[in-house]
Amino acid sequence: MSDVNTFSPNDITVSMTEKAIAYARKQLKSSTDAKGIVLGVKKSGCSGFKYDLQLLEVVTGNERSFQVADDVILYVTAEALPYVNGTEIDYTTEGLNSTMKFNNPNAKDECGCGESFNI
């Protein structure tokens, strides 16, 4: 039997904690043009891929939308879907530092700063 993972776009789940939603809501209110938050991945970082989370101003149709709250939509780029399936996005505060944290069950390795991962 092979260790090949199958990927079905219909089985994708990505979620945000209440703290992450509250932070996203605050960011969305600061922009009059933002339609939601978009999550992508880029080849970068010390572990291979880097999460890319930004305000989305133009929906191109290359994104899958997740209604994470009544007033917050999380978009995930088509390229990122297989890498972030099952990911929960959290907003954490440690001391004076606050950051988005990605709890990604697909990540086999993460760098020490938590910004990059390997599948």
ChimeraX attribute file (.defattr): number of C-alpha atoms within 10 A of each C-alpha:
attribute: neighborCount
match mode: 1-to-1
recipient: residues
	/A:1	3
	/A:2	4
	/A:3	5
	/A:4	6
	/A:5	7
	/A:6	6
	/A:7	11
	/A:8	9
	/A:9	11
	/A:10	6
	/A:11	8
	/A:12	15
	/A:13	13
	/A:14	20
	/A:15	19
	/A:16	23
	/A:17	13
	/A:18	14
	/A:19	14
	/A:20	19
	/A:21	22
	/A:22	15
	/A:23	15
	/A:24	23
	/A:25	17
	/A:26	11
	/A:27	15
	/A:28	20
	/A:29	10
	/A:30	10
	/A:31	13
	/A:32	8
	/A:33	12
	/A:34	16
	/A:35	18
	/A:36	24
	/A:37	22
	/A:38	20
	/A:39	22
	/A:40	20
	/A:41	21
	/A:42	13
	/A:43	13
	/A:44	13
	/A:45	17
	/A:46	15
	/A:47	19
	/A:48	16
	/A:49	20
	/A:50	20
	/A:51	21
	/A:52	14
	/A:53	15
	/A:54	15
	/A:55	18
	/A:56	19
	/A:57	14
	/A:58	10
	/A:59	14
	/A:60	8
	/A:61	9
	/A:62	11
	/A:63	18
	/A:64	18
	/A:65	17
	/A:66	18
	/A:67	14
	/A:68	16
	/A:69	13
	/A:70	6
	/A:71	12
	/A:72	17
	/A:73	21
	/A:74	24
	/A:75	26
	/A:76	23
	/A:77	18
	/A:78	16
	/A:79	13
	/A:80	17
	/A:81	23
	/A:82	17
	/A:83	20
	/A:84	25
	/A:85	19
	/A:86	17
	/A:87	20
	/A:88	17
	/A:89	20
	/A:90	18
	/A:91	18
	/A:92	13
	/A:93	10
	/A:94	7
	/A:95	6
	/A:96	5
	/A:97	7
	/A:98	10
	/A:99	14
	/A:100	18
	/A:101	18
	/A:102	20
	/A:103	16
	/A:104	18
	/A:105	13
	/A:106	15
	/A:107	17
	/A:108	10
	/A:109	13
	/A:110	19
	/A:111	14
	/A:112	10
	/A:113	8
	/A:114	17
	/A:115	19
	/A:116	23
	/A:117	25
	/A:118	17
	/A:119	15
